Amino acid sequence: MHVECLVPENKAGSVASWGSSMDEMQTELREAARRVCKPEEILGAVGLISHLGKACFVQRLHSEPIQNTVRSRGESIFLLQTVEISLEEEGTILSIREKPGARTPLGVQIAIG
């Protein structure tokens, strides 16, 4: 198993591909936990794995504004919701950047190129 979030250089790629990698990591870790944990430990292990996956996903997002938006939604959301919010934010940022002379919601003009 390859734990990608521990590789600092791995900030490239789309939000969707990064979310998919984290989902895959969580699945592998849950399967491993079910093999090695006692029945009374499973619930805690799965909870920890969920938090780890989401934290790794957010930490390695390439955009600080996207990280901030996701973090502002709180700790109670799951990885899938975190990925969806990130995709929405990424789409908004990309559409703003594609418009010449476009301004962000705060009125800051974006220079392209």
C-alpha positions in Angstrom: 0.0 0.0 0.0 1.2 3.5 -0.9 0.2 6.3 1.5 0.4 9.3 -0.9 -0.4 12.0 1.6 3.0 11.5 3.2 4.7 12.6 0.0 5.0 16.5 0.2 5.8 16.8 -3.5 2.5 15.2 -4.6 0.4 18.3 -4.9 -0.1 18.0 -8.7 -3.2 16.6 -10.2 -6.9 17.4 -10.2 -9.1 17.5 -7.1 -11.0 14.5 -8.5 -7.9 12.3 -9.0 -6.6 13.3 -5.5 -10.0 12.5 -4.0 -10.0 9.1 -5.7 -6.6 8.3 -4.4 -7.6 9.2 -0.8 -10.8 7.1 -1.1 -8.7 4.2 -2.3 -6.3 4.6 0.6 -9.2 4.7 3.1 -10.6 1.5 1.6 -7.3 -0.3 1.9 -6.8 0.9 5.4 -10.3 -0.1 6.5 -9.8 -3.6 5.0 -6.5 -3.9 6.9 -8.1 -2.7 10.1 -10.8 -5.4 9.9 -8.1 -8.0 9.5 -6.0 -7.0 12.5 -8.2 -5.2 15.0 -10.3 -6.8 17.7 -14.1 -6.4 17.1 -14.3 -3.8 19.8 -11.5 -1.7 18.1 -13.1 -1.6 14.6 -15.3 1.4 15.1 -12.5 3.5 16.5 -10.1 2.4 13.8 -12.5 3.1 11.0 -13.2 6.6 12.5 -9.5 7.4 12.7 -9.0 6.2 9.1 -11.8 8.5 7.9 -10.3 11.5 9.7 -6.8 10.6 8.3 -8.1 10.3 4.7 -9.9 13.6 4.9 -6.9 15.4 6.6 -4.5 14.0 3.9 -6.9 15.1 1.1 -7.2 18.7 2.4 -3.5 19.0 3.3 -2.4 18.2 -0.2 -4.9 20.3 -2.1 -2.9 22.6 -4.4 -5.1 25.7 -3.7 -5.1 27.4 -0.3 -8.5 29.1 -1.0 -10.0 25.6 -1.6 -8.4 24.3 1.6 -9.9 27.2 3.5 -13.3 26.7 2.1 -13.3 23.0 3.0 -11.9 23.6 6.5 -14.7 26.2 7.1 -17.3 23.5 6.7 -16.2 21.8 9.9 -14.9 18.4 11.0 -18.2 16.5 10.7 -18.2 16.2 6.9 -17.0 13.0 5.2 -14.3 12.7 2.5 -16.9 12.4 -0.3 -18.5 15.7 0.8 -15.0 17.3 1.1 -14.2 16.2 -2.4 -17.5 17.6 -3.8 -17.0 21.0 -2.1 -13.4 21.1 -3.4 -14.6 20.3 -7.0 -17.2 23.1 -6.8 -14.5 25.5 -5.6 -12.0 24.4 -8.2 -14.6 24.9 -10.9 -15.5 28.3 -9.7 -11.8 29.4 -9.5 -11.1 28.0 -13.0 -14.1 29.7 -14.6 -13.1 33.0 -13.0 -9.5 32.6 -14.3 -10.7 31.9 -17.9 -12.5 35.3 -18.2 -10.1 38.1 -19.2 -10.2 40.9 -16.7 -12.4 38.8 -14.4 -12.8 39.7 -10.8 -13.0 37.4 -7.8 -16.1 37.6 -5.5 -14.1 40.0 -3.4 -13.6 42.3 -6.4 -9.9 41.5 -7.0 -8.9 41.5 -10.7 -7.2 38.4 -11.9 -4.2 38.7 -14.2 -3.8 35.9 -16.6 -0.5 34.8 -18.0 
